[in-house]
Amino acid sequence: MPLRPVQRRMVLAIVFLLSAMASSAAETHRLVPTPGTVTWGYFEAGKSPALKVRSGDTVQVETLAAISSPYWEAAGLPHDQVQPALLEIERERKDPWDIAHILTGPVYVEGAEPGDTLEVHMLSVELAFPYAINFFAPGGGFLSDEFPYSHYRLVPLDPGRKIAKFSDHIEIHLRPYFGVMGVAPPPELGRLGSGAPWIHGGNMDNKELVEGSTLYLPVHVKGALFSIGDGHAGQGDGEVSGTALETSLRANIQLRLHKDARLRWPRAETPTHYITMGFHENLEEAAKLALDGMLDYLEQEKHMSRAEAYVLASDAVDLHITQLVDGRKGVHAMLPKKIFVK
């Protein structure tokens, strides 16, 4: 039955209103690294935000590699090819030789309160620079006693073929992701260096957090204060030399707030797996935390008894060494989604 003119106008008005509400409910923001929009090497509850967003908004974000310009040049990159944004930020810092993560942010999420969970969905992740660098220095890396010297390698990246040209005979498939994603820690902890991951996320170096993945972070302060950086073009589990294929990245990320959805530790998921994580100075303790988090997940989300969850973890969950070199070692537990057939 055809609509009368007045009915048609009412339907159009409703459609227009719904469209306007949807458009006002979610916005897209852009955030690039400048001296005023980065935090060099730390997370802190009192840090002023570089951007304010609402739950559901998308942020087009760019980050710089966690490597100062002298290291790029030591690896063989000419000074005039160093990213101008990096040089500009270094001019604002007294000691640019200090190695610390250059984090874009923090981003304040309106309505976020302690006890909430921040969802970070990686809509897209891509290269922003045609080179990566890997280096180790005395005292760094997992085998520091065996390598008490410095060594640098500049690695060309080919985004078209999606490979890193490690050498004439070695090509590494690109899996770009951010080594550091985190929120501000509880205020009583003060300023936390970005080197070691913990309950706030931070330098997790979890190579599964690529495009299409989702990270869940427990919120500890009003606004959450989310920061991101430490782009990697690729990495092996362990990150044994202390660095990966360090590079600059750009991404589209969607930030969504889950009210009163309390987490003890960061969690994640990919299209194929559920992931829980643990970080501790002792690798065995980190594994216990990751496994305990997986049992919590199975109890809370899959409504299993803890004994059933423990058995299932033994049958189907893989424990991976996330990294061995960031002060607190990381282990992540991976549960395949495909085992749940109903």
C-alpha positions in Angstrom: 0.0 0.0 0.0 1.6 3.3 -1.1 2.3 5.9 1.6 0.4 9.1 1.8 2.4 12.3 1.3 2.2 13.1 5.0 3.3 9.6 6.0 6.1 9.8 3.5 7.3 13.0 5.0 7.2 11.5 8.4 9.2 8.5 7.4 11.8 10.7 5.7 12.0 12.9 8.8 12.5 9.8 11.0 15.2 8.5 8.6 16.9 11.9 8.6 16.8 12.1 12.4 18.2 8.6 12.9 20.9 9.4 10.4 21.8 12.6 12.2 21.8 10.8 15.5 24.1 8.2 14.2 26.4 10.8 12.7 26.5 12.8 15.9 27.1 9.6 18.0 30.4 8.7 16.3 33.0 11.1 15.0 36.4 10.6 13.3 39.4 12.5 14.7 42.9 12.8 13.5 45.9 12.7 15.8 49.5 13.1 14.6 52.8 13.3 16.5 53.9 16.8 17.3 55.7 18.3 20.3 52.3 19.0 21.8 50.7 15.6 21.1 53.2 13.1 22.3 54.4 11.7 25.6 58.1 10.6 25.6 58.6 7.5 27.6 55.9 7.3 30.3 52.3 6.9 31.4 50.9 9.1 34.1 47.4 9.8 35.5 48.0 13.6 35.6 49.0 13.9 32.0 47.0 16.5 30.0 45.2 14.9 27.0 46.2 15.5 23.5 42.6 14.7 22.3 39.2 14.2 23.7 36.7 11.7 22.2 33.5 9.9 23.0 32.9 6.2 23.2 32.5 4.8 19.6 34.6 7.5 18.0 37.4 6.6 15.5 40.9 8.1 15.7 43.1 8.3 12.7 46.4 8.2 14.5 50.1 8.3 13.4 53.0 7.2 15.5 56.8 7.5 15.3 59.2 4.6 15.8 60.6 4.3 19.3 64.1 5.2 18.1 65.9 8.5 18.3 67.4 10.0 15.1 71.1 9.3 16.0 70.3 5.6 16.0 68.7 5.8 12.6 71.8 7.5 11.3 74.1 5.0 13.0 72.2 2.3 11.1 72.9 4.1 7.8 69.8 6.3 7.2 70.9 9.7 5.9 70.0 12.6 8.1 67.8 14.2 5.4 65.7 11.0 5.3 64.9 11.0 9.0 61.2 11.9 9.6 60.8 15.7 10.1 58.3 15.1 12.9 60.9 13.1 14.8 63.5 15.9 14.4 60.9 18.5 15.5 60.0 16.5 18.6 63.7 15.9 19.5 64.4 19.7 19.3 61.9 20.1 22.2 63.7 17.5 24.3 67.0 18.2 26.2 68.4 14.7 25.7 67.3 13.1 22.3 69.8 10.3 22.8 67.6 8.8 25.5 65.8 5.7 24.2 62.2 5.8 25.1 58.9 5.3 23.4 57.4 8.3 21.7 53.7 7.8 22.4 51.0 9.6 20.6 48.4 10.8 23.1 47.0 10.5 25.6 43.4 10.4 24.4 40.7 11.2 26.9 37.6 9.1 26.5 34.5 11.0 27.9 32.6 9.0 30.5 35.5 6.6 31.3 35.9 5.9 35.0 37.9 3.5 37.1 36.4 0.1 36.9 35.4 0.4 33.3 37.0 -1.3 30.3 38.3 0.4 27.2 38.0 -1.4 24.0 40.5 -0.6 21.3 39.6 -2.0 17.9 42.3 -1.9 15.2 40.3 -1.1 12.1 43.4 -0.7 10.0 47.2 -0.6 10.5 49.7 0.4 7.8 53.3 1.6 7.3 54.1 5.3 7.5 57.8 5.0 6.7 59.7 2.8 4.2 62.4 1.6 6.7 62.6 -0.3 9.9 65.5 -0.6 12.3 66.7 -3.3 14.7 69.5 -2.7 17.1 71.0 -4.0 20.3 73.3 -2.3 22.8 75.4 -3.4 25.8 73.2 -4.5 28.6 70.1 -5.0 26.5 68.4 -8.0 24.9 67.9 -11.5 26.3 71.5 -12.6 25.6 73.2 -9.4 26.9 76.3 -11.2 28.2 76.9 -12.7 24.8 76.5 -9.4 23.0 78.2 -6.7 25.1 78.4 -4.2 22.2 76.2 -2.2 19.8 74.9 -3.4 16.4 72.5 -1.7 14.0 70.6 -2.9 11.0 68.5 -0.8 8.7 65.8 -2.8 6.9 64.0 -1.6 3.8 60.2 -2.2 3.8 58.1 -3.0 0.7 54.4 -2.3 1.5 53.4 -3.5 -2.0 54.9 -7.0 -1.5 54.3 -6.8 2.2 57.8 -7.8 3.1 60.8 -6.5 5.0 64.0 -7.0 3.0 66.3 -8.3 5.8 68.9 -9.3 3.3 69.3 -10.4 -0.3 68.3 -13.9 0.8 65.9 -13.2 3.6 62.4 -11.6 3.4 60.2 -11.2 6.4 56.4 -11.1 6.0 55.0 -7.8 7.3 52.6 -7.9 10.2 52.5 -4.3 11.5 51.2 -3.6 15.0 51.8 -1.3 17.9 54.2 -2.6 20.6 52.8 0.0 23.1 49.1 0.5 23.8 48.0 1.5 27.2 46.0 3.7 29.6 47.2 5.7 32.6 48.0 3.7 35.7 46.3 4.3 39.0 47.2 7.8 40.3 49.0 6.5 43.4 51.6 4.9 41.2 52.7 8.2 39.8 54.7 8.2 36.6 55.4 4.8 35.1 58.1 4.4 32.5 56.9 3.0 29.2 59.5 0.2 29.1 57.7 -2.4 31.2 54.1 -3.6 30.6 51.7 -4.1 33.4 48.0 -3.8 34.4 47.7 -0.7 32.3 48.9 -2.4 29.1 51.9 -0.4 27.8 54.9 -2.1 26.2 53.2 -5.5 25.7 54.9 -6.2 22.4 52.1 -8.7 21.5 52.5 -9.4 17.8 48.9 -10.7 17.6 47.5 -7.2 17.9 47.4 -6.5 14.2 44.7 -5.0 12.0 41.4 -6.6 12.8 42.3 -7.4 16.5 40.7 -5.9 19.6 42.4 -5.0 22.8 40.6 -4.6 26.2 42.2 -2.5 28.8 41.1 -1.9 32.5 40.5 1.8 33.2 42.2 3.2 36.2 41.6 7.0 35.9 38.9 9.3 34.7 39.1 9.6 30.9 41.3 6.4 30.6 44.1 8.5 29.0 45.0 6.1 26.2 48.4 6.3 24.4 49.8 4.4 21.5 53.2 4.0 19.8 56.2 1.8 19.3 55.3 0.7 15.8 56.6 -2.7 14.6 56.5 -3.9 11.0 57.0 -7.4 12.4 58.4 -9.3 15.4 59.1 -12.8 16.6 57.6 -13.9 19.9 60.3 -13.1 22.5 61.7 -10.0 20.8 65.0 -11.4 22.0 67.4 -8.6 20.8 65.4 -6.0 22.6 64.0 -4.4 19.5 61.8 -5.6 16.6 61.4 -4.2 13.1 60.9 -0.7 14.6 59.1 1.7 12.4 56.4 4.4 12.2 52.8 3.4 11.6 49.4 5.0 11.0 46.1 3.4 11.9 42.4 3.8 12.3 41.3 2.8 15.7 37.9 2.8 17.3 37.6 3.4 21.0 34.6 2.1 22.8 33.8 2.2 26.5 32.3 -0.7 28.5 30.9 0.5 31.8 31.7 -1.4 35.0 33.2 -4.3 33.0 36.1 -4.9 35.4 39.3 -6.5 34.2 42.4 -7.3 36.2 44.7 -7.5 33.2 44.6 -6.6 29.5 42.8 -9.0 27.3 42.5 -9.2 23.5 40.9 -11.1 20.7 41.5 -11.6 17.0 39.1 -13.0 14.4 40.4 -16.5 15.3 41.4 -16.4 19.0 40.7 -15.1 22.5 43.8 -13.9 24.3 44.7 -13.3 27.9 48.0 -11.8 29.1 50.3 -11.8 32.1 53.4 -9.7 32.8 55.9 -10.4 35.6 59.6 -10.2 36.2 59.6 -14.0 36.5 58.5 -15.8 33.3 56.8 -18.6 35.2 54.7 -16.1 37.2 53.8 -14.3 33.9 52.6 -17.7 32.6 50.5 -18.2 35.7 48.9 -14.8 35.3 48.1 -15.4 31.6 46.6 -18.8 32.4 44.6 -17.5 35.4 43.2 -14.8 33.1 42.1 -17.4 30.6 40.3 -19.4 33.3 38.6 -16.2 34.5 37.5 -15.6 30.9 36.1 -19.1 30.5 34.2 -18.8 33.8 32.8 -15.3 33.1 32.1 -15.5 29.3 31.6 -19.2 28.6 30.0 -20.0 31.9 32.3 -23.0 32.7 33.3 -24.2 36.1 36.9 -23.4 36.9 37.8 -27.1 36.9 36.3 -27.5 33.4 38.2 -24.4 32.3 41.4 -25.7 33.6 41.0 -29.0 31.7 40.0 -27.1 28.5 43.1 -24.9 28.8 45.3 -28.0 28.9 43.5 -29.4 25.9 43.2 -26.3 23.6 45.0 -23.2 24.9 48.5 -22.3 23.7 50.9 -20.3 25.9 53.2 -18.0 24.0 56.2 -16.0 25.2 55.2 -12.5 24.2 58.6 -10.9 25.0 61.6 -11.5 27.3 63.2 -8.1 27.3 61.0 -5.4 28.7 61.7 -5.7 32.5 58.4 -7.6 33.1 58.4 -10.6 30.8 55.2 -11.4 29.0 53.2 -14.5 28.3 49.9 -14.6 26.4 47.4 -17.5 26.3 45.6 -18.1 23.0 42.2 -19.9 22.8 41.0 -20.8 19.3 37.4 -19.6 18.7 36.6 -22.4 16.3 36.4 -25.0 19.1 33.1 -23.4 20.2 30.7 -25.1 17.7 27.5 -23.7 19.2 
